[in-house]
Amino acid sequence: MATKTKKIKASGRFKSGYGTNVRGRLNKVEALQRKKQICPYCSKPGVERQSAGIWNCRKCGKKFASHSYYLEKQA
Ligand SMILES: [Zn+2]
């Protein structure tokens, strides 16, 4: 039996809701979001998202602004 290619990824939890385009974009964002976010100041992966665009590093205690859902500098 041939396996169907699943391209739904993280948005699979919404089943068919919200439309394909929106779910596709969500996949992109969530894939980045789940990566370890690396602090641009101490370059350690200890950054937590506080709210949209506000990030807090647990290692060096810096609080800074960046993208809403992920950090700009990806390792
Ligand atoms: Zn840091």
N, CA, C, O and the ligand as a Tripos MOL2 file, in Angstrom:
@<TRIPOS>MOLECULE
protein
  301   299    76     0     0
PROTEIN
NO_CHARGES

@<TRIPOS>ATOM
      1 N           0.8430   -1.2070    0.0000 N.3       1 MET1
      2 CA          0.0000    0.0000    0.0000 C.3       1 MET1
      3 C           0.8770    1.2550    0.0000 C.2       1 MET1
      4 O           1.7790    1.3930    0.8250 O.2       1 MET1
      5 N           0.6060    2.1420   -0.9100 N.am      2 ALA2
      6 CA          1.3910    3.3660   -1.0080 C.3       2 ALA2
      7 C           1.0680    4.3050    0.1400 C.2       2 ALA2
      8 O          -0.0890    4.4990    0.5120 O.2       2 ALA2
      9 N           2.1150    4.8740    0.6820 N.am      3 THR3
     10 CA          1.8980    5.8210    1.7770 C.3       3 THR3
     11 C           1.7030    7.2180    1.1870 C.2       3 THR3
     12 O           2.4340    7.6520    0.2970 O.2       3 THR3
     13 N           0.7380    7.8710    1.6920 N.am      4 LYS4
     14 CA          0.5070    9.2440    1.2510 C.3       4 LYS4
     15 C           1.5180   10.1710    1.9130 C.2       4 LYS4
     16 O           1.8150   10.0360    3.1000 O.2       4 LYS4
     17 N           2.0310   11.0930    1.1500 N.am      5 THR5
     18 CA          2.9710   12.0490    1.7030 C.3       5 THR5
     19 C           2.2130   13.0530    2.5610 C.2       5 THR5
     20 O           1.2700   13.7060    2.1150 O.2       5 THR5
     21 N           2.6530   13.1500    3.7860 N.am      6 LYS6
     22 CA          1.9910   14.1110    4.6600 C.3       6 LYS6
     23 C           2.7750   15.4110    4.6660 C.2       6 LYS6
     24 O           3.9360   15.4550    5.0720 O.2       6 LYS6
     25 N           2.1350   16.4410    4.2200 N.am      7 LYS7
     26 CA          2.8050   17.7310    4.2590 C.3       7 LYS7
     27 C           2.1340   18.6740    5.2430 C.2       7 LYS7
     28 O           2.3720   19.8810    5.2510 O.2       7 LYS7
     29 N           1.3000   18.0870    6.0600 N.am      8 ILE8
     30 CA          0.5500   18.9370    6.9770 C.3       8 ILE8
     31 C           1.3520   19.3430    8.2070 C.2       8 ILE8
     32 O           1.0780   20.3720    8.8240 O.2       8 ILE8
     33 N           2.3590   18.5140    8.5640 N.am      9 LYS9
     34 CA          3.2370   18.8500    9.6820 C.3       9 LYS9
     35 C           2.5010   19.3130   10.9470 C.2       9 LYS9
     36 O           1.5180   18.7100   11.3760 O.2       9 LYS9
     37 N           3.0110   20.3980   11.5210 N.am     10 ALA10
     38 CA          2.4910   20.8670   12.8040 C.3      10 ALA10
     39 C           1.0250   21.2730   12.7390 C.2      10 ALA10
     40 O           0.3140   21.2140   13.7420 O.2      10 ALA10
     41 N           0.5780   21.6820   11.5670 N.am     11 SER11
     42 CA         -0.7960   22.1650   11.4650 C.3      11 SER11
     43 C          -1.7890   21.0120   11.3680 C.2      11 SER11
     44 O          -2.9950   21.2390   11.2710 O.2      11 SER11
     45 N          -1.2940   19.7860   11.3920 N.am     12 GLY12
     46 CA         -2.1790   18.6300   11.3310 C.3      12 GLY12
     47 C          -3.2050   18.6090   12.4440 C.2      12 GLY12
     48 O          -4.2670   18.0020   12.3100 O.2      12 GLY12
     49 N          -2.8850   19.2740   13.5410 N.am     13 ARG13
     50 CA         -3.8110   19.2780   14.6650 C.3      13 ARG13
     51 C          -5.0980   20.0520   14.3740 C.2      13 ARG13
     52 O          -6.0900   19.8960   15.0860 O.2      13 ARG13
     53 N          -5.0840   20.8760   13.3420 N.am     14 PHE14
     54 CA         -6.2840   21.6360   13.0080 C.3      14 PHE14
     55 C          -7.1680   20.9060   12.0070 C.2      14 PHE14
     56 O          -8.2010   21.4350   11.5950 O.2      14 PHE14
     57 N          -6.7740   19.6870   11.6070 N.am     15 LYS15
     58 CA         -7.4750   18.9310   10.5750 C.3      15 LYS15
     59 C          -7.6310   19.8080    9.3350 C.2      15 LYS15
     60 O          -6.6350   20.2740    8.7820 O.2      15 LYS15
     61 N          -8.8430   20.0350    8.9010 N.am     16 SER16
     62 CA         -8.9950   20.8130    7.6720 C.3      16 SER16
     63 C          -9.3540   22.2650    7.9620 C.2      16 SER16
     64 O          -9.6760   23.0240    7.0480 O.2      16 SER16
     65 N          -9.2990   22.6460    9.2130 N.am     17 GLY17
     66 CA         -9.7110   24.0020    9.5750 C.3      17 GLY17
     67 C          -8.7350   25.0820    9.1460 C.2      17 GLY17
     68 O          -7.5610   24.7960    8.9120 O.2      17 GLY17
     69 N          -9.1790   26.2550    9.0460 N.am     18 TYR18
     70 CA         -8.4040   27.4830    8.7910 C.3      18 TYR18
     71 C          -7.8530   27.6460    7.3630 C.2      18 TYR18
     72 O          -7.2810   28.6920    7.0580 O.2      18 TYR18
     73 N          -8.0040   26.6660    6.4960 N.am     19 GLY19
     74 CA         -7.5620   26.8210    5.1080 C.3      19 GLY19
     75 C          -6.1150   26.4320    4.9020 C.2      19 GLY19
     76 O          -5.3080   26.5370    5.8260 O.2      19 GLY19
     77 N          -5.7730   25.9830    3.6990 N.am     20 THR20
     78 CA         -4.4260   25.4580    3.4240 C.3      20 THR20
     79 C          -3.3350   26.5200    3.5020 C.2      20 THR20
     80 O          -2.2540   26.2510    4.0260 O.2      20 THR20
     81 N          -3.5930   27.6990    2.9990 N.am     21 ASN21
     82 CA         -2.5540   28.7220    2.9970 C.3      21 ASN21
     83 C          -2.1420   29.1040    4.4080 C.2      21 ASN21
     84 O          -0.9560   29.2310    4.7150 O.2      21 ASN21
     85 N          -3.1240   29.2810    5.2440 N.am     22 VAL22
     86 CA         -2.8440   29.6760    6.6210 C.3      22 VAL22
     87 C          -2.0740   28.5720    7.3230 C.2      22 VAL22
     88 O          -1.1380   28.8490    8.0730 O.2      22 VAL22
     89 N          -2.4610   27.3160    7.0860 N.am     23 ARG23
     90 CA         -1.7880   26.2170    7.7450 C.3      23 ARG23
     91 C          -0.3550   26.0700    7.2330 C.2      23 ARG23
     92 O           0.5470   25.7210    7.9940 O.2      23 ARG23
     93 N          -0.1520   26.3370    5.9510 N.am     24 GLY24
     94 CA          1.1990   26.2770    5.4030 C.3      24 GLY24
     95 C           2.1090   27.2920    6.0450 C.2      24 GLY24
     96 O           3.2630   26.9990    6.3580 O.2      24 GLY24
     97 N           1.5890   28.4830    6.2410 N.am     25 ARG25
     98 CA          2.4000   29.5310    6.8670 C.3      25 ARG25
     99 C           2.6850   29.1860    8.3190 C.2      25 ARG25
    100 O           3.7820   29.4170    8.8270 O.2      25 ARG25
    101 N           1.6830   28.6310    8.9690 N.am     26 LEU26
    102 CA          1.8560   28.2440   10.3590 C.3      26 LEU26
    103 C           2.9640   27.2060   10.4980 C.2      26 LEU26
    104 O           3.7440   27.2530   11.4500 O.2      26 LEU26
    105 N           3.0380   26.2750    9.5610 N.am     27 ASN27
    106 CA          4.0950   25.2660    9.5860 C.3      27 ASN27
    107 C           5.4700   25.8960    9.5700 C.2      27 ASN27
    108 O           6.3520   25.4920   10.3280 O.2      27 ASN27
    109 N           5.6570   26.8750    8.7180 N.am     28 LYS28
    110 CA          6.9490   27.5520    8.6180 C.3      28 LYS28
    111 C           7.3260   28.1920    9.9410 C.2      28 LYS28
    112 O           8.4420   28.0330   10.4370 O.2      28 LYS28
    113 N           6.3690   28.9200   10.4990 N.am     29 VAL29
    114 CA          6.6240   29.6330   11.7460 C.3      29 VAL29
    115 C           6.8850   28.6530   12.8830 C.2      29 VAL29
    116 O           7.8060   28.8440   13.6770 O.2      29 VAL29
    117 N           6.0780   27.6120   12.9580 N.am     30 GLU30
    118 CA          6.2160   26.7000   14.0850 C.3      30 GLU30
    119 C           7.4910   25.8760   14.0050 C.2      30 GLU30
    120 O           8.0610   25.5170   15.0360 O.2      30 GLU30
    121 N           7.9420   25.5740   12.8070 N.am     31 ALA31
    122 CA          9.1990   24.8330   12.6770 C.3      31 ALA31
    123 C          10.3520   25.6460   13.2560 C.2      31 ALA31
    124 O          11.2400   25.0970   13.9090 O.2      31 ALA31
    125 N          10.3370   26.9490   13.0160 N.am     32 LEU32
    126 CA         11.3650   27.8280   13.5570 C.3      32 LEU32
    127 C          11.2110   27.9820   15.0640 C.2      32 LEU32
    128 O          12.1860   28.0100   15.8160 O.2      32 LEU32
    129 N           9.9780   28.0800   15.4690 N.am     33 GLN33
    130 CA          9.6670   28.3200   16.8660 C.3      33 GLN33
    131 C          10.1430   27.1670   17.7440 C.2      33 GLN33
    132 O          10.5390   27.3780   18.8900 O.2      33 GLN33
    133 N          10.1060   25.9730   17.2190 N.am     34 ARG34
    134 CA         10.4700   24.8120   18.0160 C.3      34 ARG34
    135 C          11.9600   24.5770   18.0910 C.2      34 ARG34
    136 O          12.4280   23.7900   18.9140 O.2      34 ARG34
    137 N          12.7050   25.2500   17.2440 N.am     35 LYS35
    138 CA         14.1510   25.1550   17.3430 C.3      35 LYS35
    139 C          14.5840   25.8730   18.6070 C.2      35 LYS35
    140 O          13.8860   26.7490   19.1180 O.2      35 LYS35
    141 N          15.7550   25.4830   19.1020 N.am     36 LYS36
    142 CA         16.2970   26.2020   20.2380 C.3      36 LYS36
    143 C          16.6820   27.6060   19.7930 C.2      36 LYS36
    144 O          17.3970   27.7820   18.8070 O.2      36 LYS36
    145 N          16.2120   28.5790   20.5110 N.am     37 GLN37
    146 CA         16.5140   29.9480   20.1610 C.3      37 GLN37
    147 C          17.8260   30.3500   20.8290 C.2      37 GLN37
    148 O          17.9970   30.2050   22.0390 O.2      37 GLN37
    149 N          18.7320   30.8490   20.0240 N.am     38 ILE38
    150 CA         20.0620   31.1640   20.5420 C.3      38 ILE38
    151 C          20.1780   32.6590   20.8360 C.2      38 ILE38
    152 O          19.8300   33.5090   20.0160 O.2      38 ILE38
    153 N          20.6730   32.9410   22.0170 N.am     39 CYS39
    154 CA         20.8050   34.3230   22.4780 C.3      39 CYS39
    155 C          21.8670   35.0590   21.6670 C.2      39 CYS39
    156 O          22.9910   34.5720   21.5530 O.2      39 CYS39
    157 N          21.5400   36.2140   21.1020 N.am     40 PRO40
    158 CA         22.5300   36.9730   20.3260 C.3      40 PRO40
    159 C          23.5930   37.6210   21.2060 C.2      40 PRO40
    160 O          24.6020   38.1020   20.6900 O.2      40 PRO40
    161 N          23.3920   37.6460   22.5140 N.am     41 TYR41
    162 CA         24.3710   38.2760   23.4020 C.3      41 TYR41
    163 C          25.3750   37.2740   23.9410 C.2      41 TYR41
    164 O          26.5790   37.5280   23.9140 O.2      41 TYR41
    165 N          24.8910   36.1360   24.4300 N.am     42 CYS42
    166 CA         25.8220   35.1680   25.0020 C.3      42 CYS42
    167 C          25.9220   33.9100   24.1420 C.2      42 CYS42
    168 O          26.6640   32.9860   24.4780 O.2      42 CYS42
    169 N          25.1880   33.8690   23.0500 N.am     43 SER43
    170 CA         25.1420   32.7560   22.0950 C.3      43 SER43
    171 C          24.9140   31.3880   22.7520 C.2      43 SER43
    172 O          25.5140   30.3860   22.3640 O.2      43 SER43
    173 N          24.0430   31.3770   23.7410 N.am     44 LYS44
    174 CA         23.6340   30.1120   24.3510 C.3      44 LYS44
    175 C          22.1390   29.9010   24.0920 C.2      44 LYS44
    176 O          21.3750   30.8640   24.0240 O.2      44 LYS44
    177 N          21.7380   28.6690   23.9510 N.am     45 PRO45
    178 CA         20.3150   28.4260   23.6760 C.3      45 PRO45
    179 C          19.4630   28.4350   24.9430 C.2      45 PRO45
    180 O          19.0300   27.3840   25.4170 O.2      45 PRO45
    181 N          19.2300   29.6100   25.4790 N.am     46 GLY46
    182 CA         18.4210   29.6730   26.6930 C.3      46 GLY46
    183 C          17.4010   30.7850   26.6320 C.2      46 GLY46
    184 O          16.9960   31.3290   27.6590 O.2      46 GLY46
    185 N          16.9830   31.1230   25.4150 N.am     47 VAL47
    186 CA         16.0980   32.2690   25.2550 C.3      47 VAL47
    187 C          14.6380   31.8090   25.2590 C.2      47 VAL47
    188 O          14.2540   30.8770   24.5510 O.2      47 VAL47
    189 N          13.8420   32.4920   26.0760 N.am     48 GLU48
    190 CA         12.4250   32.1920   26.1310 C.3      48 GLU48
    191 C          11.6360   33.3360   25.5490 C.2      48 GLU48
    192 O          11.9860   34.5040   25.7220 O.2      48 GLU48
    193 N          10.5690   32.9920   24.8570 N.am     49 ARG49
    194 CA          9.6960   34.0230   24.3050 C.3      49 ARG49
    195 C           8.7320   34.4460   25.3950 C.2      49 ARG49
    196 O           8.0130   33.6260   25.9660 O.2      49 ARG49
    197 N           8.7310   35.7550   25.6780 N.am     50 GLN50
    198 CA          7.8390   36.2440   26.7280 C.3      50 GLN50
    199 C           6.4810   36.6080   26.1610 C.2      50 GLN50
    200 O           5.4430   36.2050   26.6880 O.2      50 GLN50
    201 N           6.4990   37.3680   25.0910 N.am     51 SER51
    202 CA          5.2850   37.6600   24.3400 C.3      51 SER51
    203 C           5.7620   37.9990   22.9370 C.2      51 SER51
    204 O           6.9570   37.9070   22.6550 O.2      51 SER51
    205 N           4.8560   38.3860   22.0560 N.am     52 ALA52
    206 CA          5.2260   38.6340   20.6700 C.3      52 ALA52
    207 C           6.3790   39.6210   20.5790 C.2      52 ALA52
    208 O           6.2180   40.7950   20.9120 O.2      52 ALA52
    209 N           7.5290   39.1630   20.1350 N.am     53 GLY53
    210 CA          8.6720   40.0320   19.9110 C.3      53 GLY53
    211 C           9.5190   40.3170   21.1240 C.2      53 GLY53
    212 O          10.5520   40.9770   21.0090 O.2      53 GLY53
    213 N           9.1110   39.8370   22.2880 N.am     54 ILE54
    214 CA          9.8960   40.1050   23.4920 C.3      54 ILE54
    215 C          10.5160   38.7980   23.9800 C.2      54 ILE54
    216 O           9.8150   37.8190   24.2330 O.2      54 ILE54
    217 N          11.8380   38.8020   24.1070 N.am     55 TRP55
    218 CA         12.5880   37.5960   24.4190 C.3      55 TRP55
    219 C          13.4220   37.8270   25.6730 C.2      55 TRP55
    220 O          13.8980   38.9330   25.9300 O.2      55 TRP55
    221 N          13.5830   36.7790   26.4310 N.am     56 ASN56
    222 CA         14.3220   36.8640   27.6710 C.3      56 ASN56
    223 C          15.3230   35.7170   27.7280 C.2      56 ASN56
    224 O          14.9570   34.5530   27.5680 O.2      56 ASN56
    225 N          16.5820   36.0550   27.9560 N.am     57 CYS57
    226 CA         17.6100   35.0230   28.0250 C.3      57 CYS57
    227 C          17.7880   34.5700   29.4680 C.2      57 CYS57
    228 O          18.0150   35.3790   30.3670 O.2      57 CYS57
    229 N          17.6790   33.2670   29.6660 N.am     58 ARG58
    230 CA         17.8250   32.7310   31.0150 C.3      58 ARG58
    231 C          19.2830   32.6740   31.4460 C.2      58 ARG58
    232 O          19.5850   32.6340   32.6390 O.2      58 ARG58
    233 N          20.1800   32.6710   30.4770 N.am     59 LYS59
    234 CA         21.5930   32.5280   30.8180 C.3      59 LYS59
    235 C          22.2170   33.8560   31.2370 C.2      59 LYS59
    236 O          22.8870   33.9470   32.2660 O.2      59 LYS59
    237 N          21.9830   34.8980   30.4090 N.am     60 CYS60
    238 CA         22.6240   36.1660   30.7330 C.3      60 CYS60
    239 C          21.6210   37.2060   31.2320 C.2      60 CYS60
    240 O          22.0010   38.3310   31.5560 O.2      60 CYS60
    241 N          20.3500   36.8360   31.2940 N.am     61 GLY61
    242 CA         19.3460   37.7170   31.8720 C.3      61 GLY61
    243 C          18.9550   38.9030   31.0180 C.2      61 GLY61
    244 O          18.2820   39.8120   31.5040 O.2      61 GLY61
    245 N          19.3590   38.9170   29.7560 N.am     62 LYS62
    246 CA         19.0140   40.0320   28.8850 C.3      62 LYS62
    247 C          17.6000   39.8640   28.3420 C.2      62 LYS62
    248 O          17.1420   38.7650   28.0320 O.2      62 LYS62
    249 N          16.9440   40.9990   28.2460 N.am     63 LYS63
    250 CA         15.5980   41.0160   27.6750 C.3      63 LYS63
    251 C          15.6760   41.8880   26.4400 C.2      63 LYS63
    252 O          16.1630   43.0160   26.5080 O.2      63 LYS63
    253 N          15.2040   41.3850   25.3150 N.am     64 PHE64
    254 CA         15.3750   42.1480   24.0880 C.3      64 PHE64
    255 C          14.2270   41.9020   23.1270 C.2      64 PHE64
    256 O          13.4200   40.9910   23.3110 O.2      64 PHE64
    257 N          14.1720   42.7300   22.1040 N.am     65 ALA65
    258 CA         13.0970   42.6390   21.1150 C.3      65 ALA65
    259 C          13.6340   42.0070   19.8390 C.2      65 ALA65
    260 O          14.7540   42.2960   19.4180 O.2      65 ALA65
    261 N          12.8400   41.1530   19.2340 N.am     66 SER66
    262 CA         13.2020   40.5430   17.9650 C.3      66 SER66
    263 C          11.9110   40.1850   17.2270 C.2      66 SER66
    264 O          10.8730   40.8120   17.4390 O.2      66 SER66
    265 N          11.9840   39.1970   16.3820 N.am     67 HIS67
    266 CA         10.7870   38.7670   15.6730 C.3      67 HIS67
    267 C           9.7500   38.2210   16.6570 C.2      67 HIS67
    268 O          10.0720   37.8500   17.7860 O.2      67 HIS67
    269 N           8.5230   38.1850   16.2050 N.am     68 SER68
    270 CA          7.4400   37.7710   17.0830 C.3      68 SER68
    271 C           7.5570   36.3200   17.5230 C.2      68 SER68
    272 O           7.3290   36.0020   18.6900 O.2      68 SER68
    273 N           7.9130   35.4390   16.5920 N.am     69 TYR69
    274 CA          7.8270   34.0160   16.8940 C.3      69 TYR69
    275 C           9.1650   33.2970   16.9000 C.2      69 TYR69
    276 O           9.2350   32.1330   17.2930 O.2      69 TYR69
    277 N          10.2180   33.9630   16.4760 N.am     70 TYR70
    278 CA         11.5210   33.3260   16.4760 C.3      70 TYR70
    279 C          12.5730   34.4210   16.5090 C.2      70 TYR70
    280 O          12.2560   35.6010   16.3570 O.2      70 TYR70
    281 N          13.8180   34.0330   16.7060 N.am     71 LEU71
    282 CA         14.8840   35.0320   16.7130 C.3      71 LEU71
    283 C          15.5070   35.1510   15.3430 C.2      71 LEU71
    284 O          15.5470   34.1920   14.5710 O.2      71 LEU71
    285 N          15.9830   36.3220   15.0590 N.am     72 GLU72
    286 CA         16.4880   36.6180   13.7150 C.3      72 GLU72
    287 C          17.6950   35.7720   13.3510 C.2      72 GLU72
    288 O          17.7820   35.2370   12.2460 O.2      72 GLU72
    289 N          18.6240   35.6550   14.2870 N.am     73 LYS73
    290 CA         19.8350   34.9080   13.9930 C.3      73 LYS73
    291 C          19.6160   33.4250   14.2650 C.2      73 LYS73
    292 O          19.4870   33.0020   15.4130 O.2      73 LYS73
    293 N          19.5770   32.6590   13.2090 N.am     74 GLN74
    294 CA         19.4290   31.2130   13.3470 C.3      74 GLN74
    295 C          20.7820   30.5470   13.1600 C.2      74 GLN74
    296 O          21.5210   30.8580   12.2260 O.2      74 GLN74
    297 N          21.0890   29.6430   14.0460 N.am     75 ALA75
    298 CA         22.3760   28.9510   13.9560 C.3      75 ALA75
    299 C          22.3590   27.9450   12.8050 C.2      75 ALA75
    300 O          23.3550   27.2620   12.5670 O.2      75 ALA75
    301 ZN         22.0180   35.3650   26.7010 Zn       76 ZN76
@<TRIPOS>BOND
     1     1     2 1
     2     2     3 1
     3     3     4 2
     4     3     5 am
     5     5     6 1
     6     6     7 1
     7     7     8 2
     8     7     9 am
     9     9    10 1
    10    10    11 1
    11    11    12 2
    12    11    13 am
    13    13    14 1
    14    14    15 1
    15    15    16 2
    16    15    17 am
    17    17    18 1
    18    18    19 1
    19    19    20 2
    20    19    21 am
    21    21    22 1
    22    22    23 1
    23    23    24 2
    24    23    25 am
    25    25    26 1
    26    26    27 1
    27    27    28 2
    28    27    29 am
    29    29    30 1
    30    30    31 1
    31    31    32 2
    32    31    33 am
    33    33    34 1
    34    34    35 1
    35    35    36 2
    36    35    37 am
    37    37    38 1
    38    38    39 1
    39    39    40 2
    40    39    41 am
    41    41    42 1
    42    42    43 1
    43    43    44 2
    44    43    45 am
    45    45    46 1
    46    46    47 1
    47    47    48 2
    48    47    49 am
    49    49    50 1
    50    50    51 1
    51    51    52 2
    52    51    53 am
    53    53    54 1
    54    54    55 1
    55    55    56 2
    56    55    57 am
    57    57    58 1
    58    58    59 1
    59    59    60 2
    60    59    61 am
    61    61    62 1
    62    62    63 1
    63    63    64 2
    64    63    65 am
    65    65    66 1
    66    66    67 1
    67    67    68 2
    68    67    69 am
    69    69    70 1
    70    70    71 1
    71    71    72 2
    72    71    73 am
    73    73    74 1
    74    74    75 1
    75    75    76 2
    76    75    77 am
    77    77    78 1
    78    78    79 1
    79    79    80 2
    80    79    81 am
    81    81    82 1
    82    82    83 1
    83    83    84 2
    84    83    85 am
    85    85    86 1
    86    86    87 1
    87    87    88 2
    88    87    89 am
    89    89    90 1
    90    90    91 1
    91    91    92 2
    92    91    93 am
    93    93    94 1
    94    94    95 1
    95    95    96 2
    96    95    97 am
    97    97    98 1
    98    98    99 1
    99    99   100 2
   100    99   101 am
   101   101   102 1
   102   102   103 1
   103   103   104 2
   104   103   105 am
   105   105   106 1
   106   106   107 1
   107   107   108 2
   108   107   109 am
   109   109   110 1
   110   110   111 1
   111   111   112 2
   112   111   113 am
   113   113   114 1
   114   114   115 1
   115   115   116 2
   116   115   117 am
   117   117   118 1
   118   118   119 1
   119   119   120 2
   120   119   121 am
   121   121   122 1
   122   122   123 1
   123   123   124 2
   124   123   125 am
   125   125   126 1
   126   126   127 1
   127   127   128 2
   128   127   129 am
   129   129   130 1
   130   130   131 1
   131   131   132 2
   132   131   133 am
   133   133   134 1
   134   134   135 1
   135   135   136 2
   136   135   137 am
   137   137   138 1
   138   138   139 1
   139   139   140 2
   140   139   141 am
   141   141   142 1
   142   142   143 1
   143   143   144 2
   144   143   145 am
   145   145   146 1
   146   146   147 1
   147   147   148 2
   148   147   149 am
   149   149   150 1
   150   150   151 1
   151   151   152 2
   152   151   153 am
   153   153   154 1
   154   154   155 1
   155   155   156 2
   156   155   157 am
   157   157   158 1
   158   158   159 1
   159   159   160 2
   160   159   161 am
   161   161   162 1
   162   162   163 1
   163   163   164 2
   164   163   165 am
   165   165   166 1
   166   166   167 1
   167   167   168 2
   168   167   169 am
   169   169   170 1
   170   170   171 1
   171   171   172 2
   172   171   173 am
   173   173   174 1
   174   174   175 1
   175   175   176 2
   176   175   177 am
   177   177   178 1
   178   178   179 1
   179   179   180 2
   180   179   181 am
   181   181   182 1
   182   182   183 1
   183   183   184 2
   184   183   185 am
   185   185   186 1
   186   186   187 1
   187   187   188 2
   188   187   189 am
   189   189   190 1
   190   190   191 1
   191   191   192 2
   192   191   193 am
   193   193   194 1
   194   194   195 1
   195   195   196 2
   196   195   197 am
   197   197   198 1
   198   198   199 1
   199   199   200 2
   200   199   201 am
   201   201   202 1
   202   202   203 1
   203   203   204 2
   204   203   205 am
   205   205   206 1
   206   206   207 1
   207   207   208 2
   208   207   209 am
   209   209   210 1
   210   210   211 1
   211   211   212 2
   212   211   213 am
   213   213   214 1
   214   214   215 1
   215   215   216 2
   216   215   217 am
   217   217   218 1
   218   218   219 1
   219   219   220 2
   220   219   221 am
   221   221   222 1
   222   222   223 1
   223   223   224 2
   224   223   225 am
   225   225   226 1
   226   226   227 1
   227   227   228 2
   228   227   229 am
   229   229   230 1
   230   230   231 1
   231   231   232 2
   232   231   233 am
   233   233   234 1
   234   234   235 1
   235   235   236 2
   236   235   237 am
   237   237   238 1
   238   238   239 1
   239   239   240 2
   240   239   241 am
   241   241   242 1
   242   242   243 1
   243   243   244 2
   244   243   245 am
   245   245   246 1
   246   246   247 1
   247   247   248 2
   248   247   249 am
   249   249   250 1
   250   250   251 1
   251   251   252 2
   252   251   253 am
   253   253   254 1
   254   254   255 1
   255   255   256 2
   256   255   257 am
   257   257   258 1
   258   258   259 1
   259   259   260 2
   260   259   261 am
   261   261   262 1
   262   262   263 1
   263   263   264 2
   264   263   265 am
   265   265   266 1
   266   266   267 1
   267   267   268 2
   268   267   269 am
   269   269   270 1
   270   270   271 1
   271   271   272 2
   272   271   273 am
   273   273   274 1
   274   274   275 1
   275   275   276 2
   276   275   277 am
   277   277   278 1
   278   278   279 1
   279   279   280 2
   280   279   281 am
   281   281   282 1
   282   282   283 1
   283   283   284 2
   284   283   285 am
   285   285   286 1
   286   286   287 1
   287   287   288 2
   288   287   289 am
   289   289   290 1
   290   290   291 1
   291   291   292 2
   292   291   293 am
   293   293   294 1
   294   294   295 1
   295   295   296 2
   296   295   297 am
   297   297   298 1
   298   298   299 1
   299   299   300 2
@<TRIPOS>SUBSTRUCTURE
     1 MET1         2 RESIDUE 1 A MET
     2 ALA2         6 RESIDUE 1 A ALA
     3 THR3        10 RESIDUE 1 A THR
     4 LYS4        14 RESIDUE 1 A LYS
     5 THR5        18 RESIDUE 1 A THR
     6 LYS6        22 RESIDUE 1 A LYS
     7 LYS7        26 RESIDUE 1 A LYS
     8 ILE8        30 RESIDUE 1 A ILE
     9 LYS9        34 RESIDUE 1 A LYS
    10 ALA10       38 RESIDUE 1 A ALA
    11 SER11       42 RESIDUE 1 A SER
    12 GLY12       46 RESIDUE 1 A GLY
    13 ARG13       50 RESIDUE 1 A ARG
    14 PHE14       54 RESIDUE 1 A PHE
    15 LYS15       58 RESIDUE 1 A LYS
    16 SER16       62 RESIDUE 1 A SER
    17 GLY17       66 RESIDUE 1 A GLY
    18 TYR18       70 RESIDUE 1 A TYR
    19 GLY19       74 RESIDUE 1 A GLY
    20 THR20       78 RESIDUE 1 A THR
    21 ASN21       82 RESIDUE 1 A ASN
    22 VAL22       86 RESIDUE 1 A VAL
    23 ARG23       90 RESIDUE 1 A ARG
    24 GLY24       94 RESIDUE 1 A GLY
    25 ARG25       98 RESIDUE 1 A ARG
    26 LEU26      102 RESIDUE 1 A LEU
    27 ASN27      106 RESIDUE 1 A ASN
    28 LYS28      110 RESIDUE 1 A LYS
    29 VAL29      114 RESIDUE 1 A VAL
    30 GLU30      118 RESIDUE 1 A GLU
    31 ALA31      122 RESIDUE 1 A ALA
    32 LEU32      126 RESIDUE 1 A LEU
    33 GLN33      130 RESIDUE 1 A GLN
    34 ARG34      134 RESIDUE 1 A ARG
    35 LYS35      138 RESIDUE 1 A LYS
    36 LYS36      142 RESIDUE 1 A LYS
    37 GLN37      146 RESIDUE 1 A GLN
    38 ILE38      150 RESIDUE 1 A ILE
    39 CYS39      154 RESIDUE 1 A CYS
    40 PRO40      158 RESIDUE 1 A PRO
    41 TYR41      162 RESIDUE 1 A TYR
    42 CYS42      166 RESIDUE 1 A CYS
    43 SER43      170 RESIDUE 1 A SER
    44 LYS44      174 RESIDUE 1 A LYS
    45 PRO45      178 RESIDUE 1 A PRO
    46 GLY46      182 RESIDUE 1 A GLY
    47 VAL47      186 RESIDUE 1 A VAL
    48 GLU48      190 RESIDUE 1 A GLU
    49 ARG49      194 RESIDUE 1 A ARG
    50 GLN50      198 RESIDUE 1 A GLN
    51 SER51      202 RESIDUE 1 A SER
    52 ALA52      206 RESIDUE 1 A ALA
    53 GLY53      210 RESIDUE 1 A GLY
    54 ILE54      214 RESIDUE 1 A ILE
    55 TRP55      218 RESIDUE 1 A TRP
    56 ASN56      222 RESIDUE 1 A ASN
    57 CYS57      226 RESIDUE 1 A CYS
    58 ARG58      230 RESIDUE 1 A ARG
    59 LYS59      234 RESIDUE 1 A LYS
    60 CYS60      238 RESIDUE 1 A CYS
    61 GLY61      242 RESIDUE 1 A GLY
    62 LYS62      246 RESIDUE 1 A LYS
    63 LYS63      250 RESIDUE 1 A LYS
    64 PHE64      254 RESIDUE 1 A PHE
    65 ALA65      258 RESIDUE 1 A ALA
    66 SER66      262 RESIDUE 1 A SER
    67 HIS67      266 RESIDUE 1 A HIS
    68 SER68      270 RESIDUE 1 A SER
    69 TYR69      274 RESIDUE 1 A TYR
    70 TYR70      278 RESIDUE 1 A TYR
    71 LEU71      282 RESIDUE 1 A LEU
    72 GLU72      286 RESIDUE 1 A GLU
    73 LYS73      290 RESIDUE 1 A LYS
    74 GLN74      294 RESIDUE 1 A GLN
    75 ALA75      298 RESIDUE 1 A ALA
    76 ZN76       301 GROUP 0 **** ****
